[in-house]
Amino acid sequence: MRPAVQNLEASKIREVANAGLGREDVLAFWFGESDEVTPEPVRRAAIESIERGETFYAHNLGLPELRAAIAAYASGLHGPVDASRIAVTSGGVNALMLAVQALVDAGDEVVAVTPVWPNLTAQPAILGARVRCVPLQPKAGAWQLDLPALLAAITPGTRLLIVNAPNNPTGWTLTRPEQQAILDHCRRTGTWILADEVYERLYFEDSANGCAPSFLDIAAPEDRLVVAHSFSKSFLMTGWRLGWLVLPPGLVDAMGKLIEFNTSCTSVFTQRAGLAALAQAHEITPRVVAHLRRCRDTLVPLLAALPSVQVQSPPGGMYAFFRLEGFDDSLAVAKRLVAEAGLGLAPGNAFAPEAQGWLRWCFASRDPGRLAEGVRRLQGWLSAQGGR
């Protein structure tokens, strides 16, 4: 086996989840998904597609009608995006891996902003790239970007910058001035930007277009920018494995070939579900965001009231990322919480070494009462550790 693969770390999130496998008494908040099923019109579209016999290959880049619908959706948020720039993928993970495969060679330098979902740093490492991490800085429970440090890390020798905002796990979101500074700097250095913007609609601050700032708002089509998206979060479609890329025109044909050698195409019935989701976007996504805001505003104040917890309300995403003071080994604490409190959280050090001592709580719950019960269990466990 290639050393780059052999040396990959197993998912610490999965490690914690496996510790609670089969236990019905565990309140599980470890994975990044809602416990609400996909809306019925979306499920119905896939069922009807299968019943019509749409079980054959599709175009590598996706159904023309889905590419057009995605382009119209993106254009409504960010200004004109042509359908010819859209590539449909088999999930957001697939979109990100395809982008990395298209842009990175073994030995290339990749800069990533961390803490971040571990796949984003593992993918270039799998291809033999050298990954350099620039950490966000925690201040009173909120994580912030050290923009000068990031720009200093990106040199003409940097092939790719990977940035996820709104961020999993911290909820940190780029500001427009930060985005502009990053884009201008990468234009000067010739560095590609891979922007993971799958959480852009899960944004709780005031904005004119109902989403977080996007590089698509300020970039030209020919910029060295690839933006990855997914139907998973905003449309409650995590298990469907449907995503897309927005590409510069010159990268599209090559991406079609690359998709051929990865998955060939995304299943037609899944793409029909995506079409239905986009047709219902004006109903589905605002409802999802409003509910997540209620969940956030239920969980975060309860956590903040605990004396051992350091936390701030995240401006985007679906996670509360908090520091548990006095407990420095995140993985050990997460496993103990499963075993001793029936509470399933993700360990902070799954996302970066600098997040050791932090825990991620996915608050995408149909019943906010589950969140309150989870805090009660955490409080009880902390009391049992000596009143901390």
C-alpha positions as CSV (number, residue, x, y, z in Angstrom):
1,M,0.0,0.0,0.0
2,R,1.2,3.5,-0.7
3,P,2.7,5.2,2.4
4,A,0.4,8.2,1.9
5,V,-2.6,6.0,2.3
6,Q,-1.1,3.7,5.0
7,N,-0.3,6.8,7.1
8,L,-3.8,8.2,7.0
9,E,-5.4,8.7,10.4
10,A,-8.6,6.8,11.0
11,S,-11.6,9.1,11.6
12,K,-11.8,10.0,15.3
13,I,-15.4,10.9,14.8
14,R,-16.1,7.4,13.6
15,E,-14.1,6.0,16.5
16,V,-16.3,7.7,19.0
17,A,-19.5,6.7,17.1
18,N,-18.3,3.1,17.0
19,A,-17.9,3.2,20.8
20,G,-21.7,3.9,21.0
21,L,-22.7,1.5,18.3
22,G,-25.9,-0.4,19.1
23,R,-26.7,1.7,22.3
24,E,-30.2,3.1,22.0
25,D,-29.7,5.1,25.2
26,V,-27.0,7.4,23.6
27,L,-28.1,10.8,22.3
28,A,-26.0,11.0,19.2
29,F,-24.8,14.4,18.0
30,W,-21.5,13.3,16.5
31,F,-22.2,13.3,12.8
32,G,-22.8,16.4,10.7
33,E,-26.4,15.7,9.6
34,S,-29.9,16.4,10.6
35,D,-32.1,13.6,12.0
36,E,-34.9,14.9,9.8
37,V,-35.7,12.8,6.7
38,T,-35.5,14.3,3.2
39,P,-38.7,16.2,2.2
40,E,-41.4,14.0,0.6
41,P,-41.4,15.8,-2.9
42,V,-37.7,15.1,-3.2
43,R,-38.1,11.4,-2.3
44,R,-41.1,11.1,-4.6
45,A,-39.1,12.5,-7.6
46,A,-36.5,9.8,-7.1
47,I,-39.1,7.0,-6.7
48,E,-40.9,8.2,-9.9
49,S,-37.6,8.2,-11.8
50,I,-36.9,4.6,-10.8
51,E,-40.4,3.6,-11.7
52,R,-39.9,5.2,-15.2
53,G,-36.8,2.9,-15.6
54,E,-34.2,5.7,-15.4
55,T,-31.5,3.3,-14.2
56,F,-28.9,3.9,-16.9
57,Y,-25.8,6.0,-17.3
58,A,-26.0,9.8,-17.6
59,H,-23.7,12.4,-19.0
60,N,-20.4,12.6,-17.0
61,L,-21.1,16.3,-16.1
62,G,-24.7,15.6,-15.1
63,L,-28.2,15.9,-16.7
64,P,-28.4,19.2,-18.7
65,E,-31.6,20.2,-16.9
66,L,-30.0,19.7,-13.5
67,R,-26.9,21.7,-14.5
68,A,-29.2,24.5,-15.8
69,A,-31.2,24.4,-12.5
70,I,-28.0,24.6,-10.4
71,A,-26.7,27.5,-12.5
72,A,-30.0,29.3,-12.1
73,Y,-29.9,28.7,-8.3
74,A,-26.3,29.9,-8.0
75,S,-27.0,32.9,-10.2
76,G,-29.9,33.9,-8.0
77,L,-27.5,34.0,-5.1
78,H,-24.3,35.3,-6.6
79,G,-24.9,36.8,-10.0
80,P,-24.5,35.1,-13.4
81,V,-23.2,31.5,-13.3
82,D,-23.4,29.7,-16.7
83,A,-24.6,26.2,-16.8
84,S,-21.6,25.2,-18.8
85,R,-19.5,25.8,-15.7
86,I,-21.4,23.2,-13.5
87,A,-20.3,19.7,-12.9
88,V,-22.7,17.4,-11.0
89,T,-20.9,15.0,-8.6
90,S,-21.7,12.0,-6.4
91,G,-21.7,14.1,-3.2
92,G,-19.8,17.0,-1.8
93,V,-17.0,14.7,-0.8
94,N,-16.6,13.5,-4.3
95,A,-16.7,17.1,-5.6
96,L,-13.8,18.0,-3.3
97,M,-11.8,15.0,-4.2
98,L,-12.3,15.6,-7.9
99,A,-11.1,19.2,-7.5
100,V,-8.0,18.1,-5.6
101,Q,-7.3,15.4,-8.2
102,A,-7.6,17.9,-11.0
103,L,-5.3,20.5,-9.4
104,V,-2.7,18.7,-7.2
105,D,0.3,16.6,-8.0
106,A,2.5,14.7,-5.6
107,G,5.0,17.1,-4.0
108,D,2.8,20.2,-4.5
109,E,2.3,22.6,-1.6
110,V,-1.3,22.9,-0.3
111,V,-2.3,25.4,2.3
112,A,-5.4,24.7,4.4
113,V,-7.2,26.8,7.0
114,T,-7.9,24.7,10.1
115,P,-9.6,23.4,12.2
116,V,-11.5,21.8,9.4
117,W,-13.4,18.6,8.5
118,P,-10.5,16.1,8.2
119,N,-11.3,15.0,4.6
120,L,-10.1,18.4,3.4
121,T,-6.6,17.9,4.6
122,A,-6.5,14.2,4.0
123,Q,-7.5,14.4,0.3
124,P,-4.4,16.3,-0.9
125,A,-2.2,14.1,1.4
126,I,-3.6,11.0,-0.3
127,L,-2.2,12.4,-3.6
128,G,1.2,13.0,-2.1
129,A,0.9,16.7,-1.6
130,R,2.6,18.6,1.3
131,V,-0.2,20.1,3.4
132,R,0.6,23.2,5.4
133,C,-2.1,24.3,7.9
134,V,-2.8,27.8,9.0
135,P,-4.9,27.7,12.2
136,L,-7.7,29.9,13.1
137,Q,-7.3,31.6,16.5
138,P,-9.8,31.0,19.4
139,K,-10.7,34.1,21.4
140,A,-13.3,33.7,24.2
141,G,-14.8,30.7,22.5
142,A,-15.0,32.2,18.9
143,W,-12.5,31.3,16.2
144,Q,-11.0,34.1,14.0
145,L,-8.7,34.2,11.0
146,D,-5.2,35.6,11.2
147,L,-5.3,37.0,7.7
148,P,-1.7,38.2,7.6
149,A,-0.5,34.8,8.7
150,L,-2.6,33.1,6.0
151,L,-1.4,35.5,3.2
152,A,2.2,35.0,4.3
153,A,1.8,31.3,4.0
154,I,0.5,31.5,0.4
155,T,3.5,32.0,-1.9
156,P,4.1,31.5,-5.6
157,G,5.1,28.0,-4.6
158,T,1.6,27.3,-3.2
159,R,-0.4,25.3,-5.7
160,L,-3.7,25.3,-3.8
161,L,-5.5,27.0,-1.0
162,I,-8.3,25.1,0.7
163,V,-10.8,27.1,2.7
164,N,-14.1,26.0,4.2
165,A,-16.5,28.8,5.3
166,P,-18.9,28.7,7.0
167,N,-16.6,26.3,8.7
168,N,-17.0,22.9,10.0
169,P,-16.5,22.6,13.0
170,T,-16.1,26.2,14.3
171,G,-18.9,28.1,12.5
172,W,-16.3,30.7,11.5
173,T,-17.2,32.6,8.4
174,L,-15.1,34.7,6.0
175,T,-15.9,38.3,5.7
176,R,-16.1,40.0,2.3
177,P,-12.9,42.0,2.9
178,E,-11.1,38.8,3.9
179,Q,-12.3,37.0,0.8
180,Q,-11.3,39.9,-1.4
181,A,-7.8,40.0,0.2
182,I,-7.4,36.3,-0.3
183,L,-8.6,36.3,-3.9
184,D,-6.3,39.3,-4.8
185,H,-3.3,37.6,-3.1
186,C,-3.9,34.3,-4.9
187,R,-4.2,36.1,-8.2
188,R,-0.7,37.5,-7.6
189,T,0.8,34.2,-6.6
190,G,-1.0,32.1,-9.2
191,T,-2.5,29.9,-6.4
192,W,-5.7,28.0,-7.0
193,I,-8.5,28.4,-4.4
194,L,-10.8,25.4,-3.5
195,A,-13.7,27.0,-1.6
196,D,-15.8,24.5,0.3
197,E,-19.1,26.4,0.6
198,V,-21.5,23.6,1.4
199,Y,-22.8,25.5,4.4
200,E,-23.3,28.9,2.7
201,R,-27.1,28.8,3.2
202,L,-26.8,27.8,6.8
203,Y,-26.0,31.3,7.8
204,F,-27.7,33.2,10.6
205,E,-26.4,36.7,10.1
206,D,-28.2,39.4,8.1
207,S,-27.4,39.2,4.4
208,A,-29.0,40.5,1.2
209,N,-29.1,37.1,-0.5
210,G,-29.8,34.8,2.5
211,C,-26.4,33.2,2.5
212,A,-22.8,33.7,3.7
213,P,-20.3,35.6,1.6
214,S,-19.1,33.5,-1.3
215,F,-16.0,33.8,-3.6
216,L,-18.5,33.6,-6.5
217,D,-19.7,37.1,-5.5
218,I,-16.4,38.6,-6.3
219,A,-14.5,36.3,-8.7
220,A,-14.4,36.3,-12.5
221,P,-15.3,33.1,-14.3
222,E,-11.7,32.7,-15.4
223,D,-10.2,33.0,-11.9
224,R,-8.3,30.1,-10.5
225,L,-11.3,29.2,-8.3
226,V,-13.2,26.0,-7.8
227,V,-16.3,26.1,-5.5
228,A,-17.7,22.9,-4.1
229,H,-21.3,22.5,-3.1
230,S,-23.6,19.8,-1.8
231,F,-27.3,19.1,-1.5
232,S,-26.7,17.4,1.8
233,K,-27.1,20.2,4.3
234,S,-29.5,22.8,2.9
235,F,-31.9,20.2,1.5
236,L,-31.6,17.4,4.1
237,M,-30.1,15.0,1.6
238,T,-27.0,13.7,3.3
239,G,-27.5,10.1,2.2
240,W,-28.2,10.8,-1.4
241,R,-24.6,11.7,-2.3
242,L,-25.3,14.6,-4.6
243,G,-23.1,17.7,-5.1
244,W,-21.7,20.0,-7.7
245,L,-18.7,22.1,-8.6
246,V,-18.6,25.5,-10.1
247,L,-15.5,25.6,-12.4
248,P,-13.6,28.0,-14.6
249,P,-14.6,27.3,-18.3
250,G,-11.2,25.9,-19.1
251,L,-11.4,23.2,-16.5
252,V,-14.8,21.8,-17.4
253,D,-13.9,19.3,-20.2
254,A,-11.1,17.9,-18.2
255,M,-13.4,17.5,-15.2
256,G,-15.8,15.5,-17.3
257,K,-12.9,13.1,-18.1
258,L,-11.9,12.9,-14.5
259,I,-15.5,12.1,-13.4
260,E,-15.5,9.3,-16.0
261,F,-12.5,7.7,-14.3
262,N,-14.0,8.1,-10.8
263,T,-17.7,7.3,-10.9
264,S,-18.6,7.8,-14.6
265,C,-21.7,9.8,-13.5
266,T,-24.2,10.5,-10.8
267,S,-27.3,8.2,-10.9
268,V,-30.2,9.7,-12.8
269,F,-32.8,9.1,-10.1
270,T,-30.6,11.0,-7.6
271,Q,-30.3,13.9,-10.0
272,R,-34.1,13.9,-10.4
273,A,-34.3,14.3,-6.6
274,G,-31.9,17.2,-6.9
275,L,-34.1,18.9,-9.5
276,A,-37.1,18.5,-7.2
277,A,-35.0,19.9,-4.3
278,L,-34.1,23.0,-6.3
279,A,-37.7,23.5,-7.4
280,Q,-38.6,23.5,-3.7
281,A,-35.6,25.5,-2.5
282,H,-37.7,28.5,-1.6
283,E,-39.6,26.4,0.9
284,I,-37.1,23.8,2.1
285,T,-34.0,25.8,2.8
286,P,-35.6,28.8,4.7
287,R,-37.5,26.3,6.9
288,V,-34.2,24.3,7.5
289,V,-32.3,27.5,8.4
290,A,-35.1,28.8,10.7
291,H,-35.2,25.5,12.5
292,L,-31.4,25.4,12.9
293,R,-31.4,28.9,14.3
294,R,-33.9,27.8,16.9
295,C,-31.7,24.8,17.7
296,R,-28.6,26.9,17.9
297,D,-30.3,29.4,20.2
298,T,-31.5,26.6,22.4
299,L,-28.2,24.8,22.8
300,V,-25.6,27.6,23.0
301,P,-27.1,29.5,26.0
302,L,-27.5,26.2,27.9
303,L,-23.8,25.3,27.2
304,A,-22.6,28.8,28.0
305,A,-24.3,28.6,31.4
306,L,-22.1,25.6,32.4
307,P,-19.1,26.8,34.4
308,S,-16.6,24.6,32.6
309,V,-17.7,25.5,29.0
310,Q,-16.3,28.2,26.8
311,V,-18.5,28.7,23.7
312,Q,-19.8,31.4,21.4
313,S,-22.8,31.4,19.1
314,P,-21.7,30.4,15.6
315,P,-22.7,32.7,12.7
316,G,-23.0,29.8,10.3
317,G,-23.1,26.0,10.0
318,M,-24.8,23.5,12.2
319,Y,-22.4,23.0,15.0
320,A,-21.6,24.4,18.5
321,F,-17.8,24.1,19.0
322,F,-16.9,24.5,22.6
323,R,-14.0,24.1,24.9
324,L,-14.4,21.9,28.0
325,E,-11.9,23.5,30.4
326,G,-9.9,21.0,32.5
327,F,-10.3,18.2,30.0
328,D,-7.4,18.3,27.4
329,D,-7.8,15.0,25.6
330,S,-10.8,15.5,23.4
331,L,-11.0,11.9,22.1
332,A,-10.8,10.4,25.6
333,V,-13.5,12.8,26.9
334,A,-15.8,12.1,23.9
335,K,-15.5,8.3,24.6
336,R,-16.1,8.8,28.3
337,L,-19.2,10.9,27.5
338,V,-20.6,8.1,25.4
339,A,-19.8,5.4,28.0
340,E,-20.7,7.3,31.2
341,A,-23.3,9.9,30.1
342,G,-24.9,8.5,27.0
343,L,-23.9,11.6,25.1
344,G,-22.3,11.4,21.6
345,L,-20.1,14.3,20.5
346,A,-17.2,14.7,18.1
347,P,-13.7,15.2,19.5
348,G,-12.1,18.5,18.6
349,N,-8.8,17.0,17.7
350,A,-10.5,15.1,14.9
351,F,-10.4,18.5,13.1
352,A,-6.9,19.7,13.9
353,P,-4.3,19.5,16.7
354,E,-5.0,23.0,17.8
355,A,-8.6,22.0,18.6
356,Q,-7.5,19.6,21.3
357,G,-9.7,20.1,24.3
358,W,-12.7,21.2,22.2
359,L,-15.8,19.2,21.3
360,R,-18.2,19.6,18.4
361,W,-22.0,19.3,18.9
362,C,-24.2,19.0,15.8
363,F,-27.4,20.9,16.8
364,A,-29.4,19.8,13.7
365,S,-32.1,18.0,15.7
366,R,-35.8,17.7,14.9
367,D,-36.6,18.1,18.6
368,P,-34.7,20.8,20.4
369,G,-35.7,19.0,23.6
370,R,-33.0,16.4,22.7
371,L,-30.4,19.2,22.9
372,A,-31.6,20.3,26.3
373,E,-31.5,16.7,27.5
374,G,-28.0,16.4,26.1
375,V,-26.8,19.4,28.1
376,R,-28.4,18.0,31.2
377,R,-26.4,14.8,30.7
378,L,-23.2,16.8,30.2
379,Q,-23.9,18.9,33.3
380,G,-24.5,15.7,35.3
381,W,-21.3,14.1,34.0
382,L,-19.3,17.3,34.9
383,S,-20.7,17.3,38.4
384,A,-19.6,13.7,38.8
385,Q,-16.0,14.7,37.9
386,G,-15.8,16.9,41.0
387,G,-18.1,19.8,40.3
388,R,-16.3,21.3,37.4
